[in-house]
Amino acid sequence: MIFLRPCSLRRLCFQEEASSLVFLGFFTTIFYSHHLDQAPPNKPACHSCGTASPPGGLCQVPLEGSGLRPAPSRAALPARPGAPLPPSPAPPSHAPRPRTRPNPAALLSHRGLDQSLPEAAGEVHLTTVPGGDHLLPAEAGPPHGGGGRPGAGGELPARAEPMVQKHLESLQSYYGNGLETGPLQRLTNLLLVEGLTDIQQKEHDILQIETTKGLRNVSKSIPLEKLFLPLSKVSIPPRISVTIGVAGIGKSTLVKLFVYSWAKGEINRDIMLVLPLTFRELNTYEKLSAERLIRLAFPHITEPSCISAGAARTLLILDGLDEFKTPLDFSNTVVCTDPKKEIQVDNLITNIIRGNLLQEASVWVTSRPTAASQIPGGLVDRMTEIRGFGAAEMKEFLDQMFLDNRDLSSQVLHHIKANRSLHIMCTVPGFCWISGSSIGYYLKNSTDQSQEMTVVPKTLSEIYSYYFKMTLSSDWPEKQRETLRIEQAVNNSKKIMGSLGRLAFYGLLKRKYVFYEQDMKTYGIDLSLLQSSLCSRLLLKEEMQSSTAYYFSHLTIQEFLAAIYYYTTAKRAIFDLFTENGMSWPKLGFLNHFKSAVQRSLQAEDGQLDIFVRFLSGLLSPQVNKLLSGWLLAKDEHNSFRSQAISFLQGCLNTDYVISSRTVNTVHCLYEIQHMEIAKSVEEAMKNESLAGMLTPVNCSVLAYLLQVSNVCMEETNLSNCLTYNVCKSLLPQLLFCHNLRLDNNQFKDNVMELLGSVLSVKDCQIQKLSLAENQISNKGAKALARSLMVNRSLMVLDLRSNSIGPSGAKALADALKKNQVLLSLNLQHNVIKEDGAAFLAEALLTNHKLTTLHLQKNSIGAQGARKIAEALKRNCSLKELMLSSNSVGDNGSVALAEALKVNHSLQSLDLQSNSISSAGVAALTVALCSNKGLINLNLRENSISKEGGPAIARALRTNSTLRRLDLAANLLYDEGGKAIALAMKENRALTSLHLQWNFIQANAATALAQALKSNSSLASLDLQENAIGDEGMAALSAALKVNTTLADLHLQVASVGAAGAQALAEALMVNKSLQILDLRGNFIGVAGAKAMANALKVNRSLRRLNLQENSLGMDGAICIATALKGNHGLTYVNLQGNRIGQSGAKMISDAIRTNSPDCVVEV
């Protein structure tokens, strides 16, 4: 069979010089006859950062972008095999590539492997995998390991075997011993995403994390071992794979883990060669050919043409696209199909990705999201994303940081969790390392008497100030304090920091994150200074074939150093610092330079300077100035600038309801500068639901900030009764990431639904619950929402109650439900959808298999609408709750629903309250209950069920074993119907809740129910309020309570119970140990009854809530109850209102109860 990659024709149009169609498949198209005993090993990767480095080239950071320990000396490392790069030899001729694809099973057989497809590859064994996220002690050497790939072979010429073996040996020598494990589980299971979201393409990494709260709306994942395998039996392996992740998340660690596992033969045994390269190294070349590129990754090869021609399935790894010095321009690619021709490196990469070169090789690119957006989505076959830490992984990570002090690790984790914004950021390993180090340093030194160590770090600036203070004083979590004197550290550090700060600042402006020796000379950095321990903790070093690369241990370290440089230089600069050559209009004074930085940040569309200006603002805060005073800053130099900077930042918030990410970042700047008065007032108003009328443009900007970071919004974002069209429009970017959003009673009209529909249609929408109740939404607004439901993948609950969408609005939503497979609950209560709307929704229920809850109360659907829904229920197996109260269903509709219940066993709750159902309708329903095995809750409240309906209900209760809650309140059962139900309760063992209030039940029925309670062991709640059972009925129930052990709730409001009934009940309470809620409102137990109840309360320990409201207790009765509570430690709520106690008496009683029972809530 011939497999043609679906996108081959698309790619072919870019290959102007191609003469034949390229077939790409699961294995390669040219195989030689010799079997290779040893497959190529993994490319050596630095255990410090996990970066897949070439042999002999070592990154000095333990975790990609996160570990910050000093790198080991390179003296003991073996020289890179094959360096310097030899000239490209002329490759031997070889046969042209065939146009057909070999049979995968035959190839497996040829390799001597099992006949099963690669999906059967074993799991990755992490016990011996290098801990990419685990941090080695500073004294430890580079990780190394080895071993071939047992059982793995390749289809390379026999003459290639010595080259592969030599390469394998060099890798084994490089890795050595000492592999450690870490929290790597998240790296073995990647998120499978469909592309980059808008925020990933446009915003700074930290803003991505803050805005999305560290989460991604992704339901699919892919194991590491299947990263380059087909997703199904009919698909083919991806040629271009891209893995994205923010700085410090572990991209290079992932590369190292994959290559190591592949080299051991644990995964992807179908891949013959893995060729890892970093863009860091590619930066050192101006021109390369495809064959010379192969030689970079495989130094010992003398015939790269066998790889470039596809002699074996090859995986080319290009790690760190965000570090590439030249942007990739796919729109102006100069086509090259000659693997020997040297071209510009960026052009080489685009030709490889387009498939013009190395057509048979799979390519894996890792990158930060913003840089990954350079690659057209149409060229990417598979995109994955690395998730951040989960709760357990964060704890494990911190435990490993503080191996010798688990108490300190727990304290650090506690402080991180206490700050929601910080906790979200710490899902990134790199940031978690910096934060953990800083907070750990603070906690260890907080007992010092120094004034600057009095506040736990919370802001970004404080975190990094503690980190730099720790660095400058040579105090690291894994090392004892060095003997170097502080004074020496200060003097030695200032020159170094100034030089590194200038490098960091202008590198940031140029989007340059990797530096080389020429850059160091340009910025006047003495290379000998880079050997100091201080520099090695901030600026890390990697030796490569042709040069040495330097890079900051984390992007935020570069941004903080850049801010310090700008801060210290701006006070004496006379020209704009953003113009490196100094040619600009004169700009004098720190404040002018500060304004310039903020304005440039606001003008940058991609957030390039956002974190830089946060740090710059934070350096003006009193706490940061105390921490760095005398180290990096002059003492108290912030005082003269802080108030003016605050005024300027607040002025930037007057955006006339136009809120962007830059505006929200301005509020972050105010937080960093420690001026949060406005934010506190808006947050308090949110908490009290009193935002109405106070949402000015400035407060809207603050609200947008709070939607990201406030604990008030963690469980629910309640913006009811406070928003207008303009305010809602301005907050859309932030509403996008609110999981539970309430927008009730805002008088929203259809134009707002258009806005919200656009939000729900966005790929990265994270709204899971949306309530739009009590607005002014018509059918047009419903149609806008329906269009969004066609594509939305996050919304699970939609509440549109009390609007006016009508039948046409219901039709639009029903059409959406036919395609939507995410929504679980839809509330259309009181929306005038009528019979036609019900019919449309019923049609949707025939095909929708996700909706579990449907609310249609108060919609006048009538009997016909109920029939349509009943017909749908016969085939629908997903709906669990159906609410049809106040719909004029009548007996005819009830009969139709009853027929459905005979075959539908998935519906669990049916609400038919207020539907004019008489005994005839109930008869049909009870017949259905005799055979139904799914219904748990049936609400027949406020209908017209007469005493003749009682026996029918009783028959169902004797037979049915699944119904748990039955509500028959406000019907016409009388004593006859009540007695019939009571007799059935003697046999029923399933019902737990029975509501019989307001049914004209008297003492006879109450006595029958009492007899049932003596033997019934399932009923937990009985409601008999508004039934005149009197003292006789109360006495019977009390006698039952003495032996019953399951009843927990008893409601006897307005039941004509007097003192005698209360005394009987009190006797029962002295022995009963199950009753927890007792409601006696509206009776007349009087003082005598109160005294009896008080005596019972001194003994009873089970009762939790007692309501004696309006019972003619008087002052004496109330005092009895209050005194009894001194010995009762179970009650948590007592209501004594309406008992003619008087205001002064109420206070005295209230005080007495609070004194006797502090945990009890009293209403007097």
N, C-alpha and C positions, 0 to 999 in steps of 0.2 A: 504494500500500500504506500502511496506517496503522500506525504504530509506537507502541506503548503501553509506556512504561517499566514494568518489572515492579513497581517499588515505588510506582507512582503511587497505587494504591488504598490502600496503607498510609499514604501521606502525606495522602491525602484526608481520612482520619478526623480529622486535626488541623485541618482547615480548616472550622470550624463555619459560617462565613459564605460559603463558596464556593458558587457556583451552577452551576458547570459543571466537567467533568473537564479537567484540564490535560494536554495531550499534549506530552511533551518529546522532542526528537530531535536528530538530527545537525546540522541547521540550524534556524533560528528559523521561526516560523509566520507572521509578517507581514513582507512585503517591499514596499517602495515601488518605483516604476518607474524612478527616477532612479539612474544609476550614479555611484558616488563614486570619483573619480580617486585621492584620497589617503586611505588608511586612517589611523586615529588612531595616532600614534606611541606609543612606549613611555613609560611614566611615568618621570620622572627618578629615578634612584637614586643614592645616595651611593656613589662609588667607594671611599670609605674602608671602609664596612662592607657594601656591597651591599644595604642596606636600600632597598626600593622606597619612596622618599619622594615626597611631592608636589612639583611644581615650586616652586622657591624654598625648599623645606625640606630641610635637609641634615643627615644624621647625621655624626658626626665620628670614626667608627672605621673603619679601612680594610677590615676583614673582619668580617662579622657576628659580633660577640662575640669577635673575636680580634685584629684589628689594634689597636694601641695607640698609634699615632703622633698627634701633635697635629693637630687639624683645621685646615684652611686658613681664612683670614679670609673672612667672608661679605660683605665690603664690595663685592667685585667681582661678586657673584652678582645676576642679574636678580630683580626683585621677582616674587613669585608671581602669576601671571596670575589675575585674577578676585578677588583678596583686597581687602577683606574679603568674607566670604560674603554674597552678595546675598540678599534675601528671595525666597522661592519664588514665581515668577510662576504665574499660572493657565495650565495647559497647554491648547493647542487641542484641540478634539475630534478624535478619530480613530476609524477603523473598528474594530469589535470584532474580537478575534482569532478567526480561523477555527478550526474543530475538526479540520481535516485537515492533514497535513504535506506540504509540497511535495516533489517529486522532487529528490533531491540532484544528479543529473546535469543536470537542467534548470536548477537554480540555478547550477551551475558554468558552464553554457553562457551563462546570462543575464549572468554576471559577466565573460564573455569569457575564462575560464580554460580550461585543458586539461580534457578530459572525465574524466580519471582522478580517483579519490577522493583525499582528502587524505593518504593514506599515502605518496603519491609526493613529498611535500614534501622539499626538499633538506636535506642535512645542515647542521648548525650549523657555520659557519666560525669557528673560535676565534681566527684570527690577528688579527682586528680587534675581538674581543669584549673588553669591559673585564675586567680581571683581578680578579675578586672576591676571589680568595684571594691575589692579589699585593698587596704593600704599597707604596703610593706614598711617595716622600720627603715629609717633613713640609712642605716648602716648596711642594709641587705644589698646583695648584688642583683644583677638583672636576672629575671626568670629564664630558665631554659629547660628544655625537655627533649624529647626525641622519640625515636621509634618510627618505623615505617608504617605503611597501611597494610596490615595483614590481609592477604587475600585479594588485594586490589591490584589490578594490572592496568596496562595502558596499551594503546596501539601506536607506539612510536617506533622508529627504526631501531634496530638492535644497537647501532652505533651510538644512540642517544643514552643508553643505559648508564655508562660511566659518568656522563655529565650529570644525570639525575642523581646518581649515587653520591657524587662529590658535593652536589648542592645540598643533598640530605644531610651529609656529614657536617657540612658547615653550619646548617641550622641546628643540628643536635649540639654542636660545640657551643653555639651562641646561647641556646636556651639553658643548658646546664640543669641544675637541681633547684629545689626550693619552691616548687609550685604551691600556692595556697588557694584556698577556696574563699568565696565571698557570696554576697546575695545576688547571684547571677540568674535566678529563676526567671526574672522578667525578660532577660535577654534571650532565653530559649523559646519564648512565645511572643512573637511580634504581632502588632495590630495590622491587619490587612485593610488598607484605606484605598479610596477610589481617586484620590488626588489631593492637592493642597487646597486648604480653605482660604478664604480671602484674608483672614487675619494672619495666617501663616505666610502668605506671600508679601504682606505689607508691613508687619509690625516686628519690633524688637523681640528677642526671645523671651525676656522677662515679662513683657507686656502680654505675650501669648499665654504664658503660664497664669498670670494674674487674671486675665480676662476669662479664660476658659476654666479657671480654678483647677488647673492641672489635669483636666479630664478631656476625653475625646469621645464623641458620639459614634462609637464603632462597635459593632456587634460581632465581627468576625476576627479571628486571629489565625496565625499560621505558625507551626512549630519551626524552630531553626533548621531542623533536619530536612524540612520540606520546602525550604525557601526557594530552591531552584528546580523544584519538581512540578509537573503539571497538577492543576487543581482537580482535574477529573480525568477519566479514562479517555475522553475524546479530545482533550486539549493537549497542547505541547508545552514544553518548558519555556519560561520567559527568556528572552534574549537580553533585554535591558531591564534591570531591577534597580530601584532606588529606595534606599532606607533613609528616612529623615529623623531628626531629633534635635532638640535645642542644645545649646552649648553645655557640656558637662553631663549629658544624659547617658553617655556610654557608647557612642557610635563606634569609635575605634576599639573599645573593649569588645564590642560585638564582633568586629572583624577578627580580632585576635582569637576569640573563643571559637569562631567558625573555622578558621584556618587550622587551629590546634586540633579541634575535633576531627576535621577532615584528614589531617595528616596521620592521626591514629587509626584511620579507617572506620570511624564510628558513624560518619554521615556522608552522604553524597558520594558513594563509591563509584558512581557512573562518571564522575568528573576525574579526568586523568591528570590534569595540571591546574593548579591554582597559582595565579601570578598576582601577588598583592603589591600595590604601589600607592604612594601618597602624593597628593597634589603639592605637598610641602617640598617634595623632592623634584617634582616636575617643574616647579618654579625656577629651578636653577638652569634650565635649558631653554634656549630660544627656538631651536628647531630639533625635530626628531622624526625618524621614520617609524613605521609600525614595527619593523623587525628590531630596530634599536631599542624601542620601548620594551619589547619582550626581553631583550638582553639586560635591561635595567632590573627586571624582576627575577631573571633567571641567568645570573652572571656567567655560569659555566657553559652555557650553550654555545656551540659554534655553528649550528645550523638552525637559526630561528625560523627559517622558511617553512620547516615542517610543522611548526605551530601556527604560523600565520596562514598557512594553507588549510588548516583544519585537520591535521593528522590525528588529533585526539581531542576529545571534548575538553575545552579549556575555559576556565573562569578567570577573567581579568577583573581585579578589584581595584577601584579607584577611590581611595579614602580621603574625605575632607575637601569636597568641592568648594566649600565656603572659604578655604584657605588659598584657592587658586588666584594668582595675581592678575589674570586676564579674564574678563567676562566672556562667556561663551555666546557667540553670535550665530545662531542656527539659521537665521534668515539670509545670511550672506556667506554661507559655507562655500569655500572653493573646493569642488569635488576632487578627491584623490582616491584612486583605486590601486595605486602601485605601492606595495608594502615596503619597497626599498627606498622610495623617494622621501627625502627629508623636507618637512614642511613646518610651519609655525605650530607650536605645541597646542595652542587652543584650537587651531584648525584640525590638527590630528585627532583631538578628543571628539570634536563634533563629527568628523568623518567616521570614527569608530562607532559612536552612538547611532549615527544614521545608518550604519551597516555598509558603508562604502569600503571600509577596511576591517579586517578580522571578522568577516561575516559569520564564520562558524563559531566564534567565541561568544560565550555569555559574558555580560558586563554587569558588574555590581558597583553602583555609585553610592557613597554615603555623604550626607551633607546636612547642614542646618537648613530649615525649611525655606528661608528667604532666598538662599543661593540655589536651592533645588528648583526654584521656579524658573530658572534659566532654561531648563530642559523642557521642550514642548511636551505637553501631556500625551499627544498622539504617538510619541516615540517611546513612551514608558509602558512596558508590558505588565509590570508589577510594582506597586509602591507599598512599602511597609513603614511603620512608625514604631519607635521604641517608647514604651510607656515608662512613666516615672515610678518611684517607689510606692508600694502599698504600705499600710501601717506596720505590718510585721517586718517588711524589708527595711523600713526606716529605723526601727528599733534594733534590728540585727546590725545594720551599718554603724549606728552609734555605739553599740556594744563592742564592735571591733575597733572603733576609734579609741575607746577607753577600756582596753582589755584588763588593765590592772585596777580598774575602779568602776565597778558596775553601778554603785550608788550615784557616782557623778554622771554616768550615762543616763540613768533614770531621771535625774534632775534636769539634765539638758533637754531630754525629750519632753518633760513636763513643761518647760519654758517655751519650747517650740510649739507645742499643742495649744498653749494659752493664747498665742498670737495667730489668728486665723490666716492673715496674709503671709506670715513667716512660715506657717505650717504648709501652706500651698506651695511656696517656693522650695521648701525642703524636699519635695517629691523628686527634685533633680539632684542626683548624687553630688555633683560638683558644688552646688550651693549648700547642700546639707553638710558637706565637709567644712566649708568656710564658716557656716553658722554654728555648727557643733564645736569647732575649734574656738570660736570667739566666746560663745556662752560658757564653754568649759573653762576657758581662761578667766572669765569674769568670776565664775563660781569658786574657782580655786583661790582667787585673790580678793574676793569680796570682803574677807575678814580684815584686810589691810586697813590702816587708818587713813589712807589717801582719799581725799574727797572725790576724786574723779571716778572712783570705783564703787559708787553708791547706787547706780541705776542699771538694772539688767538691760542689755541691748535689745532694742525692738525695731528701730528703723534700719534701713539699709546702711545708712551712713554710720550708725553706731556699731553695727555688726562689723563693718570693714575697718572702722577705727580701732576696735578691740583687736581685730586680726592683725592689723599693721603694728599696733603697739606690742602684741605678742611676738611678731616677727622681729621687730627692731630690738626687743629685749632678749631675743634668742630663747624664748620660752615656748616650747612646742609640746603638744600633748604626749608625744612618744619619747621625749628626751628630758633629762634633768636640766635644770637651769645651768647654763654655761657660766664659767667664771669671768667672762668678759665684763668689764665694768660698764655700767649704764652710760657714763659720760663718754667713754670711748665709742660706744655704739652710736650715740647721738652725733658725735663729730664725724664719724666715718660714714654715717648713713645719709647726711644731708646732700653731699655732692652726688652720691649714687642715685638718690631719689630724684634729684633735680634732672639728671641726665635721663633716667628711665622715664620720668614724667613727660619730658619733651618728646621722647620717642613714642610714648603711649598716646599723647595728645594728637600729634600729627599723623601717626599711624591710624588713629581712630577717624580722623577727618578723611583720610585717603582709603578708608575701609581696608586697611592693611593689618593683618593679624600675625603674619609670619615675617621675620626680619632676618637679614643675612649680614655678613661682615661688612659689606659696602654700606648698608644702612647704619651700622654702628659708627663707621667712620664719618658718615654724613652728619650724624648728630653728635659727633665729638665724644663718643663713649669709648673709654679706654678698655680694650678687650681684656686686659689683665684684671680690671675690676670685676669683670663678670665671673671670675673664678671664686669670688668671695662667697661665704655662706649666705649672706643676705641676698645677693643677686640670684643665687641658685634656688632660693625659695620663691622668688617672684618671676624671674625671667629664666625659662628653661631652655635647654640646649639639646640639639640633636645633630650628631655627625652624619654626614651623607657622603656619597662618592665624590662629588665635586666641590662641596662647600659645607658650611655649618649653618644650621637654621636655629633661630632663637624665637621663642614665643612666650607670651605671658601664660601663667598656669591656669588662668581662667579669663574669659572675656571681661568679666566684671572687675578683675584685678587691673586690667589695662584701663578700664573706664575710671576706676577710682584714682589711679595714679595720674591719669590725664586731668582729672578734676583738681587734684592737689597742685599739679603744675600750673594750671590756669589760675587757680586761686592765689597762689603765691606770686605769680608773675604779673597778674592783672593790676596789682597795686602800684607797680612802677612802670608798666608798659605805656608807651605813648602812641602806639599804632595798634590797629585791630589785630589781635592774636590769631584770628582765623585766617589771616593772610600770612602765609609762612615767610614770604620774602620781605615782609615788613612794609610793602608799598600799599599804603591806604591813607585815607583821611585820618588826621590825628584823632585819637580817642584817649582821653585822660580820665583817670579815676576808676576805682574798682567798680562802682555802681554802674557806670557806663558799659564796662566790659561784661558785668553780670547781665545787664539788660540785653546786650548783644548776643550772649550765649543763649538766653531764654528765647529770644526772638528767632534765632536760627533753629532752635529745637522745634518751635511752633511751626516753622515753615517747612521742616523736613517731613515728607509724607510717609517715610518708612520708619520713623522712630529711632533713627540712627543715633541721635544725641539725647534721647530721653533719659537714660540712666545716668549719663554724664551730668546733665543739669540737676538731676536729683542729688547726686553726690555733691555737686557744687553748692546747692542750697543747704544740704546737710552740714557742710563745713562751717556754715554760719550759725548752727545751733549751739547753745551753751554747753551741752553735754559733750558733743564731739570736740569742741574747742578745748574743753578741760582735758579730754583724753589725749589729744595730740599736741597740746601746748608744750613748747620746748622741744618737741620731737620733730614735727613737720610744720607746725604753725607757731607764730609768735603769740605770746600770752595776751588774751583778751582783745585780740584784734578784730573780733567779729562784732563787738558791741556797736560800733559806729555805722555798720552797714546793715545789720539785721532788720531793723524796723523799716528802713527804706526798701529793702528787698521784699519784705512781706507785703508792703503796699503795692509794689509793682506787680507781684505775682497775683494778688487779689484783683488788680485792674485787668489782668489778662483773662479773668473769668467772666467778664461782661461780654458774653459772646452773642447776645440777642437770641438765645435758645438754639444756637448752633454748637453742638457738643461733639468734639472729635476725641480720638485717643490722645491727641496732644493736650487738649483741654483737661482731660482727666489726669494726665501726667503732671499738669500744673498743680492740681490739688495734692498729688503725691509729693511735689516739691514743698508745699506748705507743711505737709506731715513731716518731711525730713527736717525742715527748719524749726519744727516743734511749735507750730502755730495752728491749732486745730479747734479754735473756739467755734467757728462757723460749722464745722463738721459735727461737733458735739451737739449743737442745738438742732441740726437737721436729723441726726440719729435719734435724739430723744423724741422728736416729733414723730418719726417713723414708729418708734416703739409704742407711743401713745395713740397712734393712728390719727394724728392731728396735723397732717401736712397741708390740708386744704387752705388755700389762700396765701401760703408762704413760699411757693415755688417761683422765686425770682430767677433771672438768668444765672446769678452767682450760686444760689441754692440748688438750682438744677445741676450745675456742674459738680457741686459737692455730692448731690444725690447719686449722680452717675458713678462717682468714686466709691461711695458707700455700698452701692450695689455689688461692687467687686469684693470689698474687704470686710464689711460689717457683719458681726455675728447675728445681728437682728435679721438679716436676710438669709441666714444659713438654712433654716428649715422652710421658711415661707417668705416671699417678697410680697408684702401687702401694700399695694398702691391704690387702694379703693378710695373713692370719693375725694380725689385730690388732683387728678390729671385733666389736662385739656388736650386738644389736638396738637398744638405746638409743642407742649411739654412732652407728650408721648412720642412725637416725631423725633425730638432731640435725644430721647433716651433709648431709641431703638437699638443702637449698637450694644448697650449694656443689657437691655431686656433679653437679648438673644441668648444670654448665658444664665438666666435665672431658671432654676429647675422647677420651682413651684411659684407661679405668678398669679396674683389676684388683682384684677382690675375691675372689680364690681362697682356699680353705682357711680360711674364717671360721666354719665350722659353721653357716652360714645355713640356716634352715628356710623353710617356705612363707610365714610371716608377713613375713619380710624381702622376699620376692618381691612381696608386695602393696605394700610401700613403694616398691620400685624400679619396679614397674609404674606407680605413680602418677607417678613422676618421668619415666619414658619417655613418658607420655601428655601431658605438659605441652607447650604450643605452642613455648616457647623452649628446649626440651631440646637440648643440643649434644653429647650423648654419641654418639660415632661407633663406638667399640670398647668392648665390655663383656665381661669375663671373669668367670664365676662357677664356675669349675672346682673340683672337689673340695669341694663343700658337701653339704648334706643336702636337696636340693630334690626333691620328689616331683611327682606329676601336678598337685596343686593349685597349687604354685608355678609350674609350667610354664604352667598355664592363666592365671594372673595376668599372666605375661610376655606370653603370646599376646594377651591383650586389649589390652595396650599397643602391641603390634606392629601392631594394626589401624589405629592413628592416628599412630604415631610416624613422623617424617620425617627422622630424623638417624642412627639406628643402622644401621651397615653390617656390623659383625662382632659375632656373639654366640657366646660359648664356654660351653657347659654340660657339658663333658665330666666324667665321673666323678661323676654324680649318679644319681638313680633316678626319672626322669620316667615311665618305662614307656610302654606303647602309648597310653594315654589322654592322657598328656602330649604324646606325639608327634602325636596327632591334633589337639590344640589348636593346636600350633605349625603343623601343616600347614594347618589352616583359616586361620590368620593369614597364611601365605605366599600363599594364594590372593588376598589383597587387598593385602598389603604389596608395595610396588614400590621399596623402598629397601635392604633387607637383601641383602648380597652374599655373606656367609659364615656358615654355621651349623655348629657343632661339637656333635654329640650322641654323641660317642664314649663307650662304656661307660655306657649309660643304660637297658639292659634293654628296649629298645623292641620287640624281637622281630619276627616276621613281620608282625603286624598293623600295628605302627608304621611299618615300611617301606612297606607298602601305602598308608597314609595319606599319607606323604611323596611317594610316587610319584604319587598323584593330584594333589597340589599342584604337582608339577613339570610337569604338563600345562598349567597356566594361568599359572604364575609365569614371568616373563621377565627377572628381575633376578638371582636367586641364581646365583652362579658357583662357589661352593665348598660342598660338603656332606661332612661327616665323620660316618661311621656305624660306625666300627671297634668291635669287641667288643660287638655287640648281638644276636648269635644270630639274624640275620634268615633264615638258611638259604637253600636253593635257591629256595623260593617267594618269599621277599622279594626276592631278586635278580632273579627273573623280572618281578615287578611294576615294579621300578626300570628294568629293561631295556626294558619296553614304553613307559615314560614317556620314556626316552632317545631312542626313535625319533621323538618329536615335539618334544622339548625342544631348543632351540638356544642356550640361554644358559649352561648348566652347563659349567664348564671343568675342575673337579677333583672327583673322586668317590673317596672313601676307604672301602673295604669290607673292610679287613683283619680277620682273626680273626672271621669270621662264618659259618663252615661252609657256604660257598657251594657247594663241590664242583664236580664236572664238569658237572652239570646246570645249575647257576647260571651257570657259565662259558660254556656253549653259548648260553644266553639272552643274556648280555651280548655275546657275539661277534656274534650276529645284529643286535643294536642298533648295534654299531660299524660294521657294513656300510653303514648309512644315516646314522648320526650322525657328522658331521665337525667338530663344535664342541668335543667333549670332548677335553681336552688331557692330562689326567693321570688314570690309573686305578690304584688301589692294591688288589691282591688278595692281599696277603701272608697267609700262614697260613690258607689256605682249603681245604686237602686237595684241591688240584687236581692231577690226574695228567696223563699224556701225552695222554689223550683230550681233556681240557679244553683243554690247550695247543694241540692240533691245531686245534680250532675257533677259538681266539683267533688263531692264526697265519694261518688262512685269511682271517679278517676283516682282519688287518693288511695283507694283500696288496692290499686295495682301499681301506682307510681312509686318509684324507688329513689327519686332524686330530690324532691322538694323538701326543704328544711324550714322555710319561713312562709307562712300564709297570712296575709292581712285582709280580713273581711270587716274591718271596723266601719261603723256608720253606714250600714246597709239596712235592709228591711227583713232580716231573718227572724221569723216568728218562732214560737215555741214548737211548731211542727218541724222546724229545721233541726232542733236539738237532737232527736233520735238519729237523723241522718249523719250528723257530725259524729255522734257517739259510735255509730257503726264503723266509720272510717278510722276513728281513734283506736278501736279494738284491733283493726287489721293492719293499719299503717305502722311501720317501724322506723321511719326516717324523719318524719316531721318533728321539729324541735320547738318551734315557736308558733302559736296560734293566737291571733288577735280577733276577738269577737266583740269588742267594746261597742257600746252605743247601738245595740240591736234590740230585739224584742223577745228575748228568750224566756223571760219570767221564770218562776220556780220550776215549771215543768221541764223546760229546756235545760235549765241549770242542773236539775237532778239527773237527767239523762246523760249529760256530759260527765257528771261526777261519777256515775256508775261505771262509765267507760274508763275513767282515770284509774280505777282499781286494777284494771288489766293492762293499761298502756304503760310501757316502760321506756318510751322515747321522748315524750314531750317534757321540755324543761321550763317553758314559759307559757302561761295561760292568762289572757286578759279578758275579764268578764265584766268590767266596770260599766255602769249605766245600762243595766239590762233588766231592771225591775226584779232582781233577785232578792229574796227575803230569807227568813230564818230556816225554812225547810231546805232550800237548796244549799245554804251555807252549812247546814248540818250534814247533808249528803257529801259535800266537798270535804268536810272534816273527816268523815269516815274514810274517804278515799286517801286522804293524807296519812292516815295511820298505816297504810300498807304500801302506798306509792313511794318509790325510792328514786325517782328521776326529777320530779318537779322542783325547780329551784326558785321560781318567781310566780306569785299569784296576786292578781290585781282585782280587788272587789270594791273599789271605791265607787261612790255614788250609788250604792245598793243598800237598802235599809235592812241590814241583817240584824240590827239591834243587839241587846245584851245576850239574848239567847243564842244567836248565831255566833257571837264572839266567844261565848263560853264553850261552844262546841269546837270551834277552831283552836281555842286555847288548850283544850284537852288533847287535841291532835298534836299540838306543838310539843307536848311533853314527851311524846314518843317518836315524832318525826325527826330525822337527822339530815335532811337534804334541803328543806326550804330555807332560802337565804333572804328573799325579799317578800315582804307582805305589805300591801297597800290597802288601807282601810279608811281613806279620806271620805268624810261625810257618809258614814255608815250607821248613824244613829246609835253609837256606842256611848254608854253612860258609865257611871262610877263602877257599877257591878261588873260590866264587861271589862273595864280596865283592871279591876282587882283579879278577875279570872286570868287575864292575860299576864299580869304581874307574876302570878304563881307559876305560869308556864315558863316565863323568862328565867326564873330561878333555877330551872333544870335544863332548859333548852341550850344547846351549844352550837347551833347552826345559823340561827337568824342573825342577819347583819344589818338589814334596813327595815325600819318599822315606821310607817307613815300613818299617823292618827289625826291628821288635820281635820278641822271642822266638825269635831265631835263635842261631847260635853262631859268629859270625865271628871271635871271639878277638882276640888282640893283632895277629896278622898281618893279619887283615882290617881292623882299626882303622888300622894303619899305612898300608895301601893307600888306605883312604878318606881319611886325613889328607893324603896326597900329592895326591889328586884335589881336595880342598877348597882347596888352595893355588892351584889353577888355575881351578876352576869358579866362575862368577859368576852362574849362574841359580838354583841351589838356594836355597830360602828356609826350608824346615822339614826337619829331619833327626831321625828317631827311631831311636836305637840302644839302646833300653831292653832290658835282660836279654839281653845278647849276649856275656857272659863276657869283657869288655874288660879288666878288672883296672885297676890304677893306671897301668900303662904305656900301655895302649891309650887310656885316658882322657886322659893327658897328651899323647899324640900328637894327638888330636882338638883339645884345647885350644890346643896350640901352632900347629896349622894355621890356626886362626881368626884369627891375627894378620894373615895375608895375605888373608883372605877377608872381603869387605865386603858379601856378599849375604845370608848367613844371619841370620834373625831369631829362630829358635827351635831349640834343641838339647836332646834328652832323653837323659841318660846314666844314668838310674836303674837300679837292680838289676844293677849290674856289679861288685859286691864291691869298691867303692872305699874304703869306710869313711868314718866321719864326718869325720875330719881330712883325709883325701884329698879328700872331696867339697868341703870348704871351699876347699882349695887350688885344685882344678880350677875351682870356681865363680869364685874371685877372678881366676884366670888368664884365663878366658873374658871376664869383665867388663872386664878390663884390655885384652885384645887386641881385643875386639869389644863396645864399650859398648852398642850398640843391640840386641845379641842376648840373648834371654831363655833362661836355662839352667836345667834341672831336673836335679839330680844326687842 
